[in-house]
Amino acid sequence: MQNNFINVGLKYCYTFVSDYSLMTEKKEKILDSALRLFASEGYQGTSTARLARDADVSEGLIFRHFGSKEGLLNAIIEMGTNRAMQYFAPCIIETDPKKVIKNTLELPFKVSNEDREFWKLQMAIKVQARNYPDKTMEPLIQSLTNAFMELKYKDPKGEAKLLLLLMEGISMSIIKGNLLNEDKFRKFLLKKYEV
């Protein structure tokens, strides 16, 4: 069962790298502007004309690349999913249960300062988007569930979901700049989970 999720996770990682490298400069500018504007002004509050001006492209080019404003939102969400899978890969492919948990605990602390703005914007969009797909976490939930099961926890799936909710909260605190001593807190978590 875990191999199936490993393949799914790695597929996303490879897809992100290949899709991103094939992206034109103008398409990248459109995505960057849309990510920033959807997060700051809202999806509903951002017109394609506003996006075109911000990205310094024609409005028609947005429709040519993405088909619609919703297609652009879906591309941004997919970009976030693919980047998330890059971060999740070490957790998903690991077979040692304690290392799976350790790798997961360390995820929020491994996000580079350059990437923090991207994730801050992605989270703002996630809050606004009605149909934001939350299937991104499924391979990680399965990997954690397997790890907690091997370690004989009473409710492995519950533990996996709890840990991911904890990581999401920690990620938000880090991105917002509210977690002052990240390394000390990371060490506390590793000790708490005995990994």
N, C-alpha and C positions, 0 to 999 in steps of 0.2 A: 504494500500500500504506500509506504513512504517513497519508494522509487518513482511512483507516478507523480507525486508532488515535487520531487526533485526535478524531474523532467520539465514540469510546468514552470517551475521557478527559473530554471536555466534558460528555457525558451524565451521568457520575458527579458532576461538579461541580454541575450544575444540580439533579440529584436530591437531593444532600445539602442544598443551600440550601432547596429547596421542602419536603422531608421535615422538616427541622429546624424550619422556621417553622410547620409545621402541628402540631407536637408539643404535647400538653397538658402542663401543669405537672407533673401526677402521673406521666405517662409519662416525662418528663425526669428526675424524681426517682428513678424505678425504674432507669432506665439508668445514672444517675450512681452510685447505690448498688451496682448490679451490677458496674459497671466496677471500682469501688474494692474491693469485697469479693471478686470473682473473682480480682483481681490479688493481694490480700493474703492471703486465706484459701484460695484455690484454687477452681476451679469445682466439683470434687467435694465440697469441704469447706464449701460455702455452700448452705444449704437455702433454699427459697423462703420459708419462714416467717421466717428470719433476714433475708432481703432485704426482706420486707414490713415488718418492725419497723424496719429501718434507714431505709427510704424513707418510713415513716409512712403506709403504705397497707395495704389488705387484701390478703391472699394471693390472693384471687379476682381482684383487679384485675390482678395480674401475669399470670395465665392468660388473662384477657380480652384484654389488650393483646398478649401474645406467644405464647399457646397452650401453651407449656411452658417449662421452664427452658432447654432447648436452643434454643428459639425466641428467648429472651432473649439467650443467648450469640451466636446468629447476628445479632441486631440490633446488638449491640455490635461484632461484627466488621465488619458492613456500615457502621456509623458510622465506624469506623477507615478502611475502604476509601474511603469518600466523602471524608473529610477528607484522606486521602493524595492523592486525585485533584486536590483543590484545589491542593495544593502542586506536583503534577507538571504541571499544565496549562501553565505557561510553558515547560517542557522539551518537552512533547509537541507543542505548536502551533508552536514555533520551527522554521524551515527552515534557517537558517545552522548548519552542523555544529559550528563552534567555539562558537557561542552555546548550542547544545543541551548540549554538554559543560560549558561554564561554568555554565549554569543548574543543571545536575545537581550539580556540585561545590558550589554554594552552598546547595543544599537544606537540609542539616543546620543550617546557620548562620542560616537564615531563620525557624526555629521560635521563636515568641515564648516568653518565660518562662512565660506563663500556659498555653500549650499543652504545655509540656514534661512536666507531670504527667500529662496525658492520654496522651501517647505512652509515657511510662514504664509506665503501667498497661496500655496496649494491648500493649506488648512482653512484659510479664509474662504476659498472657493468651495471646499467640501461642506462647510457650514451653510453656504448659500444654495448650492445645487440641490434641487429636489430629488433628482434621480442619480445621485452620486453612487456608483457601484462600490459596494464594500466587500467585494470578493477578493480584493488584493491580499487580504490577510489569511485567506484560507490555507495556502500551503504552509505558512508559518504556524497557524493554529494546529494543523495536523502534525507538524514536526514536534511542536511542544507537547501536544497530547500524547504522542508516542513516547516522548522523553519522560513525562510524568507517569505514564503507565509503566514504563520499565523501572522507574524508581518507586513503584508501588504506592503512589498517591491514591487516596480514596476516590476522588473525582478528577481524573486527569484532564478532561475537556474543560471543566470549570476552572481548574488551576491555569490552564493555557489561556483562557479568555481573561481571567483576572490579571495574569501577568501582562498581557497585551494592553489591557486598559491602563494598568500602572505605567507601562512604557509610553503610552500615548499621552498621559498626563505629564510625565517627566519630559517628554519631547516638547510639549507645549511650554512648559516652564523654561526649558533651555532656550527655545526659539524666542520667547518673549524676554529673555535675559533675567528671569526671576530666580534661577538656581545659581547661587553665588559660588559655592565651592563644589563644582561638578565632580572633581576627582574624589573628594572625600565621600560624596554621596554615592558615587559608583562603587567605591570600595565597601561602603556600608551594605549596598544591595547584594554584592557578591558574597559577603560574609553571611548575610541573612539567609540567602538561598544555599549556602554552603557549597559554592562552586568556586 
